[in-house]
Amino acid sequence: MSTALDDLVKFLDGATRVTKDDTDICPELTSLSSAHDADLDFDLALPLLPYQRAGVAYCLRQRRVILGDEMGLGKTPQLIAVAVRAQSEGHKVLVVCPPSLREMWRRALTQFAPHLTHDVVEGTKPNGVPATDVVIIGDAVLTPWAPVLESAKFGAILVDEAHRFKTEKAKRTKALLGLARGVRADGYVVLASGTPAVNRPVELVSLLDIVGALQPVFKSAGAFKWRYCDPIKNAFGWTFNGSTNSAELHDKLRGTCYVRRRKDDVLTELPAKRRAQLPVVLTDSQLREYLRIERDFLAWVFDRGGREAVLKASRAETITQLTAMRQALGKAKVDFAIEHIASLVEADEPVVIFAHHRSVIGAIVDECAKRALTDPRWAVVSVVGGMGDDAKQKSVDDFQSGRANIFVGNYQSAGVGLTLTRANQWMSVELPFTPAELKQAEDRCHRISQDRPVTAWHLTGARTNGDLTLDDRMFGLLNAKEENLTAVLDGFGEDLGAEDASFISSLLTNWVG
């Protein structure tokens, strides 16, 4: 009978375990990784901020880098600065981004580096690569385009929202890895993401492999997982879903391939962001429907053999089972959301709202549009899946210009890349599954050019008897994930900081205990 140690040895497949002293860490590089300024011998058409210059200096020095600045600090200008230097050195530049950000990238290149020619490739049937300085491609079509792109011999690959490549076995991750390995030693590979590990440190493995740091710094994927991902043996084998030796990992990352600055550290003039949790008490009919769905979910769990069996099952199947519960809670909060929007409209405050389900988003948009017929302050725009780039940008432009006061989006389509700083009032009607998605969405308002404190209102379904709803459980889980991740990304732990001091929250706390 094999022991746990035997199984572990098989898993590592002969890999050398990483030890604390296994990699030399350069103090100068570690300092530059969190620096607030540095000297560059060039600038952009719109000058870089001091801390952005430091980020660019790190990228130019190391050439293979994870640019992990917190959301809203302007990673795009830093990537463009790398593109400018790469082009001056004779390299052709490839920008890989979510499809929804292609238009944003076109505009940013025109603003920050108008001398660089650029074009976008589209469609799943590859044709010739544009003869421009910069080529932009949506990551959704990277796989079919990879062979053609490889033949173009790009000397710099810049990836926006790089956490989308966290899955090692995904086709687009393998495609990007192949492209990155084709970049010469004097070229650049920079992966930008404010949340490079969405849920847990193990998600760094593929990103480290893409920038070429996995083998030289951590020896192998197995060695990384063994030391930093809390290996646990269960009935199904080894799992690596936790976090261990976080401080050591943080130091190694900063000293080799990782640059990160936080808003609190480098943008002291940026107003604070506070979170306020607003419990929404379910009505009797809503509660009956919610409890019915909750009982069905628990029955499904037990029918599958309990928690361990469900964890082994398809993630998609589990999410499908949870969807009905989330949707029921989302629908139950629509009327309250409209009331809260009304209070902001009356105060002449623009507002940004995020939700998940089309039915919830549609209900909010329809009610706002109905009220806008008699009160233009209720003018509403939305960004949801299925919209083209031009339509999305028009919604953003209408909101930022004041032609609309209410913006409604879902996390997947509107949660990254968009600037919605006209509003300092933000609201979630439904919670996403990760702290990364939540922070990304909030930071559409809390970013550069915002000049007022931002309040993020979180509507959570509540029961008067104090029993937890799915919203309560998800919010607690998001806090736990956030604390775990920031220990690695920022060097210390921090939860989502949701306040429990709003009037409604305080009232319910006193009422139900």
N, C-alpha and C positions, 0 to 999 in steps of 0.2 A: 504493500500500500504506500502510495506516495505521500510525503509529508508536505506541509505548507512551504517549507524551504525548498523542497525539490521542485514544486510547482513554480516557485518564484524564479529559481535558476533557469527553468525552461523558458519562462516568460522573458527574462533578460537576454536569453540567447547569447550568453557569453559576454554581454556588455560590461564594461567597467563601471562600478558605481561612482557617482560624483561625491566627493568629499569637500569639506569647507575650504581646504587649502589647495584644491585641485587646479584652480584657475587664478592666475595673477590678475588682480584688479588694479587698474590705473587710477590713482587718486585724482589726477588732473582731469581725466575723462569723466569720472564720477561727479566731480564738481561742475564740469561743463554741462552734464546731463540735467542739472537743476538750475543752471545759471540764469540770471536776469538780463544779461547783456554780453555782447562779444563784438569784436571788430570784424567787419567784412570789407573787402575791397570793391564791392559793388552794391547796388540797391535796386529796387523795383520802381516802376513808374509811380506807384503809390508806396511811399517808404514803409519799410518794415518797422515794427515796434521793437524796442530794445530786446525783450525776451525772445522775440521771433528771430532776431539776428543770432542769438545764442543757439537756438534750435537748429538753424541753418548751418551754423559753424560745426555743430556736432555731426550733422548729416554729411557735410562735405569732408569731414575728417575721417569718419568711419566708413562711409559709402554704403554699407549694409546696415540699415537702422529701422527700428520700430519707433515711430514718432507718436508718442502717447499723450501729448498735451491734453488737458482736460477739455471737454466740449465747450466751444464758444471762444477759444483763445486764438483762433485763426490758423489752423494747420494748412489750409489751402494756400495762403500766400507763402508759407514756408516751402511747401512742395513746389510751387511755381519758381521760387528762388533757386531750388535745386535744379529745376528744368533749365533755367537761364544759364547756370554754370555748366550744366551738362552739354547744352547746345554749343556754348562757347568752346568747349573742349572737343567738339566734333561728333557728339553723340546724338542719335535720334531718340526721341522721348516718347514713351507709351504711358498714358494715363488710364488706369483701370478704376472705374467707379460704379456705384449702383446706377441702373438705367435712369432713374429719376433725377440724377445729379448731372447728367450730361450737359444740359442747358446752363446750369450754374457754372460748370467748368468752362464752357465757351465764354461766358460773360467775364469770369474771373481772369482768364488769360488775356482778354482784350483790355481789361482794366489795369492789371499789374504788369503785363509784359506784352504790350502791343506789337513789339517788333518780332515776336515769335509767330510764325504761321501755324495754323492748327486746323484740324478737320476731325469729323466724327465718322466712325465706321458703324454701320447698322445692318440688321438682318442676320439670319442664320446661315445664309449661303455666302461664303467668303468670296471676295473678288480682290482686286489689287489694293495694296496698302497705299494710302495717300502719300504723296511726296511732299510732306510738310514737316516742320520742325517737331511738332507735337501731334500725336494721334490719340484720340479719345475713344474708348470703347466701354460699353456697358458690360458689367461682369456677367450678366445673364447669357451673353453670346460668346464668352471668352473661349469656351471649349471648342466649338466648331472653327473658330478663327485661329486657334493656337498654331496649327502648322504653317499657315500663311504668315502670321506674325513672327514666328521663329525665323523664317527665311529673310525677314526684313532686317535682322540683326540690330535690335534696339540696344542702345548703350545705357539707357536709364529707364527703369520701370518704377512708376509712382502709383501707389494703390491707395485710394480713398475708401474709408469705412472698411478697413482690412479685416476686421473681426468676422466679416462674412466668409472668410476663408479658413475658419477655425476647424472645420471638419477635415481630418486628414485624408479620408477615403473619397471625398467628393470629387467629381470630375473636374470642376472648375479649379479646385485647389491643386489638383495634379497638373492641370494646364498651366496655372500660374507658376508652380514650382519648376516646371520644365522651361518656361520663359526666363525665370530668374537665373537658373543655372546656365543659361546661354549668354548672360551678360558678362562681358570681360571683367577682369580684376580691376581695371581702372574706371569701370562704370559705376552706376548707382542703382540700388534697390531700396526703396523707402516705403514702408508700410505705415499708413497713418490711421489711427483710431484712438478716440478718447476712451474707449473701453476694449482694449486688445484681448482681454479675457472676459467674455460676457458673463459666465457663471462660475468658472473655477480655473485654477492654474493650468490644468491639463490642456486647456484650449490654446495655450501659448505654443504648444509643440509644433503645430504646422507653421505658425508664423515664424518661429525661430528657425525652422528648416528652410523656409523661403528666403530669409535673409542670410542664410549660411552660417548661423551661430550654433545650431543644435549640436553638430558633431564636435567642433573645436572647443566649445565652452562646456557642454553638458555630456559629451561622449556619445549619447544615443537617446532615442525616445524612451526606451525602457529605463535607462538610468535616471532620466529627468522625472519620470513618473514615480519611480521608487522613492526618490529623495524628497520630492516636493508635492506629491499629490496624495499623500496619506493612503498608501495601499492597504486594502482590507480584503480578506478572504471570506467569501460567503459560499453558499451552496452552489452558486453558478460559476465561481471562479473569482479572479481578482478584480476589484473595482478601484478606480483612481479618481474619485469624485470630491476628495477633500483637499486640504492644504496643510503642508508641514514645512518647517524651516523657511517660513515666509521672509523673515528679515534677510537671511542669507541669499535667497533667490532675488530679492529686491536689489541687494548690493551687486550681485553678479550681473544682473540685467543692466543696471546703470553704468557699470564699469566696462561694458563690452558692446552693447547694441541698443540701448533703450534710453530715450530722452523723454522727460515728462515734467511739466510745470502745472501748478494748480492756480485757479483764479484767485484764491485767497492770498497766494504768495506773490503773484506778479501783476495783478490788476487791483491794487488797493483802492483805486478810484471807482471800480465797478460796484454798484450797489449790491447789498446783500440779497440773497434769495431765502425766503422762509417757506416752509410747508405747513399747511393746516389741514387736518383731517376733519371732514364733515360727515358724520354718520347720518345715513338716510334710513329712517325707520320704515320697515316694510309694513304695508297695510295687511289686514287679515287675509284678503284674497291673494295678495302677492306672497305672503308667508306660506299659505297653503300650497301654492304652486311651487315655490322654492323647496319646501320640505319634501314634496313628492319627488322632485328631481334629485334632491340630495339622497333620499332613501334608495332611489333607483341606482344611483352611483355607488353607494355603499354595498348594495346587493351585488352589483357587478364586480366590485372588488373581491367580495367573499366568494362569489361564484368562480372567480379566476384562481382562487387559492390563497387569497390574502395579499398583504403588502409586497412580500418578496416576489411573488409570481407576477404581480402587476408591474413591478420595476423591471422585470425581465421581459415583459411584453413590449410590443411596439409603442414607442413614444407617441406616434400619431394617433393610435387607438385610444390611449389614455387622454390625450388632449381632446379628442372627439367626445369622449364621455364627459369631460368637464365643460365642454362648450355650452351645452344646454343650460347648465347652472350659471355660468358667466353671463349668458344672454338674458336669462330671467332676471338676474340682478341688474344688468345694464338697463333693461326696459323699465324696471321698477324705479330707477333713478332719473328717468327722463324728465318727469314733471318737476322734481326738485331742481334738476339742472336748469330748466327753463326759469324757475323762480330765482335762482341765483344769478343767472344771466340778466334777468330783469333788474335786479338790484344794481348790477354793474352798468347796465344801459342807462338807468336813471341817474347814475353818477357820471355819465358821459365817459365811461371807461371802455375802450376796446378790449376784447377778450379772445383768448385762444383756447379751444376745447379739443381734447383728444378722447377717442373711444376706440373700440375694436370691431364691433359687429356693424355691418351695413344697416341692419334694422334700427339700431340705436342711433347711428349717425344720421340716417334718413329721417328719423322721427324728430331729432333736434333741428336739422336743416329745414324741414317742412314747417315746423312751428315758427321758427325765426322768419322764414320767408312770408308766412301768412301775416305775421305782425308787421313786417316791413311794408306791406301794402298801405298801411295808415301811418306808420312811424318809420322814417328812413334810417333811424338809428339802429334798427334791427336788420339792416342789410347784411347778408351772409354769403360767404364763399366756402368752398370745401376742397380738400384734396384727398382722394381715395384711390384705391387700386383700379386699374383699367384706364386711367386718364393719360393722355399724351403729355409730353414734356411741355409743350406750349400752353396747354390748358392749365397745367399745374402752376406754371410761372405766372399766368394771368391771374389766377386766384391769389397768389402771393403779392403780385403787384397791386391788385385792387385793394387788398387789405393794408399793405404798407402805405399806400397813397391816401387812404381814407375813404375810398369809394365804398368800402365795406367795413363794418365795425366788428363783425363776428367771423372768426375763422374756425372751421371744424375739420379735423383730419384724423386719419387712423395712423397707428404707430409705424406700420410697414412703409406706407407711401409718403408720409409727411414728417416722420420722426427724425430724419437726418437731412443735413444740407440746406435747409430753408431758414431764412432770417425773418423773424416775425417780431422785431423789437419795438414796433409801434405799440404793442401791448405789454403791460407789466402785470396783467392778471391772466393766470393760466389755470386750466381746470381739467382734471381727469374724471371721466364718467365711468370708465372701465380700466382696470389695472392690466398691464402687460405681464408676461411671465418672467421677465428679467429686470434687474435694476438698471442694466445698461439702456434698455429701451425707454425706461421711465426717465432717466436723467437726460438722455438724448432729446426726448420730446420736450421736457421742461426747458432745456437750453436753447430751444428755438427762440425763446424770449430773453433768456438770461445769457447774453453774449455781447460781443463788442458792438458798440453804438447804443446800447441800452443805458439810459441815464436816470432810471428810477428803480427803487427796490422792486423785486419781483415776488409776487405771492403765488404759490402753487397750491390750489385747492384740490384736495383728493376726496371725492365722494365715495363712501364705502357703505354698502348695505349693512344694516344693523338689525338686531332682534332685541326687543325690550326686556327679555328675560336674561340677557347677558350671554346666551349661548353664541358661540362663534359662527359666523357665516363664512362662505368661501372667500369673500373679500377680506375678512379679518385674517384668515389663515394665509392668504397670499401676501398681504401687507407685512405680516410677521416674517414670512419666508424671504421676501425681498430685502428686508432689513438684515436678516442673517446672511444672505448672499453678499450684500454690499459690504458688511463688516469684514467678511472673509476676503473679499477681493482687494479692498483698499489696503490691507496689510501687505499685499504683494505689489500693487501698482504704485501706491503712495508711500509705503514704508510704515504705515500705522493703520489701525482699524477705525472705522467710522460708520455709523449706521445712517439710514436715510434721514434721520432727524425730524421725523414727522411730529408736528406739534399737537398737543391735546388740549389747547387752550382756547379754541374758538367757543363762542357762546353755546352753540348747539351741542358740541362735544362735551363741554363742561356740564350742561344740563343733563344730558343722558348719563354721564358718569355718576352724577349725584342721584339720579333717578334709579338706575339699575345696579349701581355698585360696581 
